[in-house]
Amino acid sequence: MAAVNPDADSRELILAAAEAIVAERGVAAASLADIAKVAGVSRGTLYYHYPSKDDLILDIAERHMAALTARFFSLARSGAAVGLAGMFEALEREVLGDGMRSATHIHLVQCAFEGNEAVRERLAKSYTRWIGMVAEELARIGIDTGCGEAAGALVVAALDGLVIQRRVRGPGGHEEAGEIARLLAQAVERRKEAEFDEQH
């Protein structure tokens, strides 16, 4: 066995290799031996950083969800997205535009469904934060849905649905995503108009 070299670079190599393998094969089929081989590190180095596969998967989940959350926040605050349709399309491009990111996301959700409570808890925290961020951004850009965080949950659920569809149906479908964004925006606008009519 090669000498253990537990430096920060080897940890980063392990995480990058693990993310790529999880995106390609899923969590169950991602072996620690394959991850060490792809990362170019010894098994001793891998076990130094990650004594178990669960430790590694949780770190992948943490890293993945932190990156998506940071991107959500950046898009929400950039001012680049105008209105609900613009915000939804920007989020859709970010999440669906990166095949590895969307595949990793699906595999982590599957891991949570299959009983990994630590991954489920991490996903739940991020989803709660995303929903709140989307709801806040809708209010910031002048879309008061009157639904609290329900509109944020709807946008996030639509994004999840698109991620699943993209993985199942294959590439393409950006036109569908744009149309879904327009439909969501129209539904919110109609709700606002109906509430206005009821009040007057």
Summary of the structure (lengths in Angstrom):
residues: 200
radius of gyration: 19.8
end to end distance: 77.9
largest distance: 77.9
contacts: 608
relative contact order: 0.11
helix: 79%
strand: 0%
